[in-house]
Amino acid sequence: MWSVLLIIVVLIALVLFVKSLRIKLISAPAFKFIKKALPPLSQTEREAMEAGDIWWEGELFRGKPNWSTLHGYHAGQLTEEEQSFVDVQVNHVLSLIDDYDITVNRKDLPPEIWAYLKKEGFFSLIIPKQYGGREFSAYANSTIVSKIASRSISTAVTVMVPNSLGPGELLSHYGTQEQKDKWLPALAKGEEIPCFALTGPEAGSDAGAIPDLGIVCRQEFEGEEVLGISLTWNKRYITLAPVATVLGLAFQLRDPEGLLGDREYLGITCALIPGNHPGVNLGNRHNPLGMAFMNGTTTGKDVFIPMDWIIGGADYAGRGWRMLVECLSAGRGISLPALATATGHMATRTTTAYGFIRKQFGLSISQFEGVQEALARIVANTYQLEAARKLTTTGIDMKVKPSVVTAIAKYHMTELGREVINDAMDIQSGKGIQLGPKNYLASAYIANPISITVEGANILTRSLMIFGQGATRCHPYVLAEMEAAAHEDEKVGLSRFDGLLVSHMAYAFYNAFTSFTSALTGSRFNDSPIAGEVAGYYKDLQRLSSALSFMTDLSMLTLGGDLKRKEMLSARLGDALSELYLASATLKLFADNGHQHDELPIVHFTMQTRLHRCAKALQGAQDNFPATAMRWLMKLVVFPLGNRFKLPSDQLAIDVCKTVSRPGGVRERITHLCPILQDDQSGIAEVEHAYLAAWDCQKLEAKIKQAIKAGKIAAKLPIAIRIGQALKQEIITKEEADALLHADKLRSEAIQVNEFTAL
């Protein structure tokens, strides 16, 4: 028997290590399979792949994340200049905001806010200083938008859009010097208000299907015949369009007369057009769920513009898709995640406060386990949002363009924002459903679907983008193998493919072995950069990373080009990659915060949730995999003992609530984007002040409760009478009675909702 085994081993070694045999028996058949199974990338797919950079998600995808790389990334911090802007200008804007007045009465920002935003450079956060802009970091941009969004979604979106995908960013990256000199200083000063028109009735998430058309032609412009473009467009959902003075426009460009070269269909192109240019229609408004930010339509028919109005000039004709993908990915990682994080900070601050002061059956409602279950989710999701915000903006500030990471951030952070605001509404209930100046939850709740919908609808982001790009882009060999298979010289392609295939086989074997042995040993022998309570999470992440890589290889091998059409399967594999990213962001934040002990219950709750969801996504992909043999192989390698990743325990949820029940500490660290200002009259400040006063009076309330138990004070009396009796019997002092009465006054005011004589 041993002789037979030895012969088999020798034969396998000969096949693997003798190149001529390997090519004939393994590489050549695989080469033919790849050429047949994987269709060549389309031009738009190739541009999307090339436009994005691989960053931390590449480590997670490859089975053995380098934790030193993760912890080597700088922690997001504001510069002295950025901090000053937040402390002065941003806080001043917050002091001006009355969101109920903005959304219900005015349907617009008041003139003093518009003027201040323009004057202080809120629309120029990303414009270089040489043109009069602020040139702030992505982290600062995110922080500014988040703080404003904690008080007013409408104001935050107004600030957010010019600093996201739009003329300012496109000009800074691609504009000609003449275009930069003309437009950027005016944009920086707020003299020009920009919008960017991408979405239309026939092209939403599929931005590559833009039907708006430009025809290269010659016409008269300013008294002479020039080469230019005749444009026709119909755009909708364009934020700031009703007040814009300069229009960025994306369209398909054709050159039927060959005036620019020998190509008729040049592709998507971006141009910059003054809002008062003849034929440009701006002004009509949409009503986005009652929010007051300016959003509307723009149209034009046979509008002629000179060729040098193309952003970047004539050389950039047809290169708009690459420009849009690069800029959209950065904006997706900053703007909408900032709104979601703001929702988390605001909901955590107000719900922990409201839960403490709102009483039923003689107890604070935050002491009821049903409430604690939802409150723990709010707190953990907010911690997760802050972690993902900081890690994602770190990547953008490193000048990489992590297109997969920003798609993960956009989808999962807006969905986490939805979970947070739903739980906050459930806990605060009547306080959250009655509109008025006291209601701080309603705008975030009502506006949440806007974030879910824009900059790529979440359903398509999840099912098509995250894994669709990540599987090919992040994999260390697949894209190179596809390029080798497409090589015009088949012999050269096969030779390159052979070398890649050997490495790919070793990579696949390593991931299968690591996944299987980790499952059997509970990840005990995997690497962790630290010891202590969170070390096991690093080890489990390595296990699940290997499992994802192994399953991806089997999926590609089995399904080939059909994998992109298996959207539900791709979505689950994308979910696994996303959960790995979110989990690593949580560990990064915990480390950056100095491993604070009071954060441990939240970190445990968050990490156990992430690991559970990751494993559940992998299991769901296995259960629905169309090839039976591969399905069972996946189950055997990844979960040989079953899926043992569980959701957090009830006791851990209680511990999380206890951690955030007290002022300061971790509560302040995960609510800092929702500040309480001096002389703050907002509903947020009202409930916070009531909470702080009630917290300070706990020992005094305990005295009264003890007196009730002793029969010195009658139970179920109005609180003012109880306080009076306690004072009369010298159970408390006059100063203590005044403090209790003041706290109760604040509590009573904070739990009230607005009422109106008529609507």
N, C-alpha and C positions, 0 to 999 in steps of 0.2 A: 504493500500500500504506500509506504513511504517513497518507494521508487517512482510510483505513478505521480504522487504529489510533486516530487522533485522535477519530473519531466514537465508537468503542467507549469510550474513556476518558471522553468527555463524557457519554455515556449512563450509565455507571457512576456518575460524579460526581453526575448529576442524581438518580439513584435513591437514592444514599446521603445526599446533603445537602439534598434537598428533602423536608421531613418528610412531606407528604401522599403523595408518591409512595413514599417509604420505607415508610410504614405500610401502604399498600395492597399493595405488591409483596413486602415482606420481613417486616415486623413482624407484620402480621395473620395471614399463614399460619403464621409461627413461633409466634405466640400460641396459635393453635388446636392446633398440634402439641404444645406444652407442656401445655396443658390435657388433652389426650388421653393423651399418653405418660407424663407424670409424675403418678401418683395423689397425692391430697392426703395430707399427713402424718397418721398416726394420733396420738391424744392422747399416748400414751406416747413415740412418736418425737419429737413436738414438745417434750415436756417434757425429753427427753434432750438434744435440740439446744439448748434454751434454758438448760438447767442448766449446760452446759459453756461455758468461755470459749475464745476463740481466742488463741493465744499464738505462740511461735516457729514452730510447725508451719504457721501461716497464711502466714508469709513463705516457707517452703520450698515451699509448694503453689502459689505465685503466679508462679513463674518467675524472679524476680529478688530473691533474699534480700538484705536490708539487713544487711550484716555489722557495721556500726557498732551496730546494735540488739543483735545477739548479744553483741558484746564490751562493750557498755554494761551488761549484766546484772552484778550484783555476783557476785564469787566466793564460794562457800559458806565461811563461817568460823564458828567457835564463839565465842560471847561469853565473857567472863572467867568468868561464872557457869557456863555450860555446860561450858567446859573443865575447871573445877574438879570438876564432877560426874563427868566422864569420868575424870579423874585419880584421884579418891578413890573415889566410890561404885561406878562401873562396874568399876574395877580390883579393888575388894574382892570384888565378885560373881564376877569371873573367878577370883580366888584360891580361892573356895569351890567352884567347879564341878569335879565328877568325872563327866563325861558317861557313862562306862561304868556307873558306879554308878547314875546317874539313870535310864538307859534299860533296863538289864538287870536290876539288882537291885531298885531301889525302884519303878520305873514311875511315878515322881513326883519332884518337886523335894524335897530334904530340908527339914525344918522350918526350919532356920536360914536357908536361902535365901528361902523364902516370907516369913518374918518380916522379913528385911532388905529385900526388895523392897517390902513394904507400908510399912514404917517410913520408908524413904528416898524415897518418892514415885515409884517406877518405874512405877506405874500411873497417874500423874497428869501425864505429860509434856506433854499438850496442854490440861490444865485451867487456866483463868485463875488468876493469882496471888491475886486477890481472894477466891477460894474455897479457897485453900490449895494450889493446883496449882503445877507447875513452869513452865508456859507457855513451853516451849522451842520453838525453831524446828523446821521440818520437817527441816532439815539436821542439827540436833542429834539429833532423834528417830531419823533414819536412822543416824547415826553410832553411837548407843548400841546400837540393835538389831543393827547389823552387828558391832560388837566382841563382843557377847555371843554372836552366832551363830557367830563364828569358833571358839568353844569348845563351844557346846552349842545345837543347833537347838531342843531342847525348852524350854530356859530362855528363849531369844530369842522364841519364839512366845508364851510365857506373858507376857512383857513387851510384846510387839508388839500383841496383840489389843486390850487396853483402850485403847491409844493409836491405834487405827485405827478402822474402822467399828464403832461401838458407842455405848452410852448416853452416855459422856462427851462425845464429839464432837457427837452429836445434841442433847444438852441445851445444850451451849455455844452452838450455832448457833440452835436453834429453841425451846428450853425456855422455859416461862413463868418469871417471876421466882420464884414459889413453888417450882416444880420445881427450879430451879437452887439455891436456898437450902437445900432439903431434901437433895438428892442429891449435888451436886458436892463439898461439904466431906467427906462420908463416903467418896466415891470417892477423893478426893485423899489421905486418910489411910490408905487400904487397909482401912477398916472395912467397906466394901461391895465385893464382887467382881462385876464386871459381865460379862454375855455378851449377844450380840445374835443373835436367832434369825431368820434370813432363809431359809436353804435347807431344802427338804423333799424327800421322796421324789419328788414330781411337779414340782418347780421347782428346777432347779440354776442353770445359766447364764442361763436365761430367768426372771430374778427377777420379771418383770412377770406371770408366770403363777401367782403364789402362789395356792393353793387354800384356804388357811386363812381362816376366815370369822368375822367379827364381825357381830352383828345389834344394831342400836340398839333399846333397849327400856327399860322401867322395872322395877326390882326393888329389893328391900330391901338396904340396905348400912349397916352399923353402926347398926341400929335404926330407919332411916327409908327411905322409898321415894325413890329418886333415878334420874335419867336416866343410863344407862350403856350398856354393851356386853356381850352374851353371846358369849363367845369359844370357838372350838374350833380346835385346831391340832395339827399333827404335824410336828415339825422334826427334822432330823438334821445331823450334821457341825458341831455348834455348839461352837466352842472356848470353854473355861472353863465350859460348862454344868454339868458335874458338881460344880463347887465354887462356882458363882455364887450370890450372895445377892440379886441384882436382875436381872431378865430384860427385855431389850428385845425387842419382838416386832413383826414386820411381818405384816400380814394384809389381806385384802379386807374392806371395810366396806359393809354394806347397811343401808338405812333403809326397810324396807317399809311402816311406818306413817307415814312423813313427819314424824317427831318433830324432825328437824333442818332440814327444808325440803322442797322439791318434787322432789328427786332421790333415786331409790331406790338406785342404784349409785354410791357415793361414791368408790370406788377404794382404792388401797393406803394404809394408815394405819399409823403406828408408835405403840406404847404402851410404857410402862415399868411393870413389875409386880414387886412384892416376891416373892422366891423362896419365901417361906413363906406366900403368899396361898393360901387354900383352893382346891384343884383344880389347882394348878401342880405338874407332875411334872418334877423335875430329878434327875440323879444317875447314870443309866446311862452307861457309857463305851463309846466306840468304841476300836479299836486302830489308830491311823493309822501303819501300817508300822513298828510297834514303837517309835515315838517316845513320849516320856513326858508330853508336854503334855496337859492335860485337854481332851478332846473327846468330845462325846456327844449325847444326845437330850434333847428336851423335848416334852412333850405336855400337852394340857388339853382337857377336854370340858365345854362349857356353863359356862365360868368367867365369872362376872360381875365387871366392873370399872367403877368410876365414870368418867364422861366426862372428868373432869379428869386422868385418867391417860394420856390421849393426849399424846404429846410435843408441846408447843406449845399444848395445850388443844383445846377443841372446834373452834376456828377452823382447826386443822390437820387436821381429819378429811378423809381423801381426798387429802392432799397428801404422802403418804409417799414416793411414787415420786420426786418432785422432790428430796426430802430425801436419799433413798438414793443417787440418781445423783450428787449433788453431793459427798456424803461418801465414797461408794465410790471415786470417781475420785481423791480426794486420798489415801486409804489405799492404793489400788492403786499410786500413784506413790512411796510411802514404804516400806511394809512388806515386800512380797515382793521388790522390787528390792534392799532392804537385805540380805535373806538371800542372794540371788544374788551380790551384791558381796562379802559376807563369805566365801562359798565361793571366789571368785576370789582374794582376799587370802590366805586360808589355804592354798589350793592352790599359789599362786605361792611363798609363803615356804617351805613344806615341800618342794615338788618341786624347786625350785632347790637347796635344801640337800641333800635326799636324793640327787639326781642327782650332786652333787659328791662325796659320801662313799661312795656305793655303787659298787663296782668290779667289772668283769668283764674278763677277758683283760688284766688289769693296767692298765686305764684306767677313769677315772670314766665312768659310763654317760652323763653329760651331754655327753661328747665324741663319742658316736655320732650320726651324722646322723639316723638313724631316731628317736632320742629327741629330738633337737633340733627336728625337724619338729613333734612334738606339744608340746614345751615352748614353742616360739615362739607357738603358738596359745594356750596357757595365759596367757602373759604379755600378749599383745596383747588377748585377750578380757578380762583383768582390767583393763587400762588402759581399755578401752572401758566396762566396767561402772562403774568409778569415775567416768569422764567423764559417763556418762548419769545416774548417781546424783546428782552434783553439779548438773548442769543441770536435772534434773527437780525436785529439791527447791528450787532457786532459783525456779522458776516458782510452786511452791506457797507459798513464803515471800513472794512478791510479792502474795499474796492473790488470784491468779487461780485459776480452776478448769479447768485444761487437760485436759479429758476425753480428747481424742485422744492427747495426749502421754502421759498416764498409762496408757492402753491400750497404747501402743507400749512404754512402760517395762515394764509387767507382762509382756507377751508375750515381747519380745525379750530382756529381761534374764534372765528365768527360763530361757529357752532357751540363752542364753550360759552361764549357770550350769551347765546340763546338759552343754554341750560341755566346759567347764573340768573338771568333776569326772570325766567319762569319760576325758579325757586324763590327768589326774593318777592315776587308778586304773591306766591302762595302763602308765604309767612306773613307779609305785611297786609295782605288781603284788602280789606276795605280802604286802608290808607293808600293803596296803590291804584285803586280803580276810580277814585273820584278826582277828576281833573281840577286843577287850581294851582295857585302859587306854592301851596304846601306840598304838592305832589312832585317828588323828585324821581320816581320810577317810570312814570308814564311814557315820557319821550323815548327813553331807551327801549322800553318794551314795544312801543308802536313802531319805532324806526328799525328794529332789528332785522326784519326781512329785507330792508334795503341793502344792508351789508351782505346778507346771504346771497342776494341777487347780482349785485354789480361786480365789475372787474372779473367776470367769469362766474357764471352761476355755479353754486356749490355742488349741485348734482354732477355736472359735467367736469368740474375741477376734480372731484373725487374719482369718478369712473373713467375719465380719459387722460387726465394730465399727470397726476402724481405718480402712479405706477407706469403709465404710458411713456412718460419721459424718463422716469427714474430707472426703470428696468434696463433700458438701453444705455442711457447716459451714465448711470452710476456703476454699471457692471464693468469690471476691469478688462473684459475681453470681447464682449458681444459686439460692440460697435466696431471695434477693429476687425473682428472676423467678418462682419457684414461688408466692410470696406474692402477687405481682401477678396471676398467672394465676388465683389462687383468690379474687380480690377480688370482693365481691358486686356492685359496679357495673362491668360489663364495659368501659365506655368509659374509666373512670378506670384500671382495671387495664391496658388496652391502652396508654394514654398512658404509664404508669409503665414498662410492659414495653418500650416502644419506646426510651426513654432508656437503660434497662439494656442492651438488646440492642446498641445502638451501641457502648457501652463494652465489652461482652463481645466483640464482633467484633474491635475493635482489640486487645484483650487476647489473643485467640486468635491473631491474625495475628502479634503480637509474639513469642509463645512459639514458634510454628512457625518464624518467621524466625531467632530466636536458636538454637533447637535445630539447625536445618539448617546455618546458617553456623558454629556452634560445632563441629559434627561435621566439617565440611570443613577448618576451620582448627586443629583440635586445641585449641579453647577459648582460643587465644592472646590474643584480643582481649576476653575477658570481664574483669570487674572482680575485683580482689583487694585487700583492705585492707592487705596487707603485701607486701614483697618477700621473697626468700629461698627456701629449699628447699620450703616448704609452700605457696607462693603458687599453684602450679598446681592444688592440691586445691580451693581456693576457686573457681577458674575452672571446673573440671570439675563441681563441685556446682551452679553456676549453669546449666551446660548440661543436666544431668540434671533439675534442677528445672523448666526450661522444657519438657523432653521429657515429664515426668510431667504437667504442666499441659495440654500439647497433647493427649496421649493421653487424658486424662480428659475433655476437651471432646468429642473424637470419640466416646468410649465413651458418654457421656451422650446425645449427639445421635443416635447409631445405635441404642442399646438402650433409652433412656428408663428407665421404671420396671422393666424386666427386668434392669437392671444389678445390682440388689441380689440377684437370684436367681442370677446368675452368680458363685457364691461363689469358685470357683477363680480366675477372672479378677480379681474384686475383691481377693482375697487377694494376688495378685501386684502389683497396683497399690498396695495397702497396704504390701507389703514395700518397694517403691521409696520411698514416703514415709518409712517407718521407717528405712531405711538412710540417707536424707538427714539425718534427725534425729540418728541415732547418729554419723554422720560429723561433723556440725557440733558435736556435744558433744565429740568428740575434739579438734577444732581449738580449741574454747573452753578445754578443760583445759590443752592445751599452752601457750596464751597466758597463762592464769591462773598457771601454774607458772613463768612467766618465760622461755618458749622455751628450756628446758634442753637443752643439746646432747646429753646422754646419753640423752634421751628420743627423739631423732630416729629411730633404727631402729625403735622401737616404733610411733611415729606413722606412719612410712611403711608399715609392715606393716599396721597397723590401717586406715589410709585406703585403701590399695590393695584390701584385703579388702572394705571397705564399698562402694567404687565398683564393684568387680566384681559384688558381689551386687545392687546397685541396677540396674546395666545388665542383668544376667542376669534380674532380675525383669521389667524392661520388655520385654526380648526374649521372655521366656516369655509375657507378655500378648499381644504381637504375634502370636506363633506360634499362639496359641489363640483369636485374636479371630474371632468367628463370621462377620463380614461381609468377604468377600474384598477388595473394593475398598478399604475402610478399612484392612484389614490391610496392604496393600501401600503405601498412603499413609503409614501410621505408619512402616513400615520405611524408606521413601524419605526421610522428614523426619528421623527420629531416628538411624538408622544407615545413611546413604547409602554409607559405605565399610566397612560391617560393624561388629560389636561388637569394639572393640579394647581393652576394659578387662580386664586380665589379673590373675590372682592374684599375690601376692608371690613373688619368686624364691627359690630355695633359698639363695642367698648371703645374702639379706636375713634369712631365718629364722636362719641361723648368726650373723649380726650381732646379732640380738635376743638370742639366748642368751648371747653374749659380754657384752652390756650388763648383763644381770642376774646374771652369774656372780659378780660381786664384791660384798662387803658395802657397805652404805650407798648413797648416791646414789639412782638410780631404783628400785633394788630395795626400798629402805626406803619410798619414796613410794608404791609400789603394794602394799605389805603392811602399812601402818600400822594397818589395822583388825584385824590379827591380832598384837597386841603380845606381847612376851616380858616377863614380870613378874620382879621381884626374887624370888629363891628359888622360881622357877617349876619345878614338878615334872611338868608335863604332857609328853605325847609330842611336842607341837609344840616346846616348849623343849628337849627332849632332842635332837632332830634339829638344831635351830638351833645349840645349843652345840657339837655335834660338827662341824658345818660350819664354824663360826668358828675352832675349834681347828685343823681340817685346813687351812683357808685360811692361817692364820698359819704353818703348818709347810711350806709349799710349797717354800721355798728349801732347807730341810733335806732334804726328800725328793729334791730335785734333786741334792743332794750325794751321796746314797746311790745314786741311779740312775747318776750319772757314775762312781762307784766300781765299780758292777757292769759298766758298759761297759768300764772299764779292766781288768777281771779281778781287782780287789782283793777283791771280795765275790762269793760264788756267787749265781747267779740262782735264783729260785723257792724260796728259803728262807722259813720263817715270818718275819713282820716283826720279831718280838722278837729273833730270832737275827741278822737283818741289822743291826738297830740295835746289838746287842751287838758285832758284828764291826766296825762303823763306829766305835764308841766305842773299841774296843781298838786300832784302827789310827790313832786320833786324827783321823779324818775329821770327826767331830763332837765337841762337848764333852759333859761330863756333864749340864749344864743343857739342852743341845739334845736329848740322848738322852731325858731325862725328859719334855721337851715332846712328843717324837714318841710315846713310850709312852703318855702321857696322852691325846693326840689319838686314838691307835689304840684305846684303851680306850673313849673316848666314841663313836667310830665303831662299834665292835663292839656296844656297848649299843644304839645308835640304830637299827641295821639289824635288830635282833632283833624277834620278834613274841611275843605272850603265849602261854603254854601252861598247861594246866590238868590237874589229876589226874583230874578227872571233870567232866562237864557235866550 
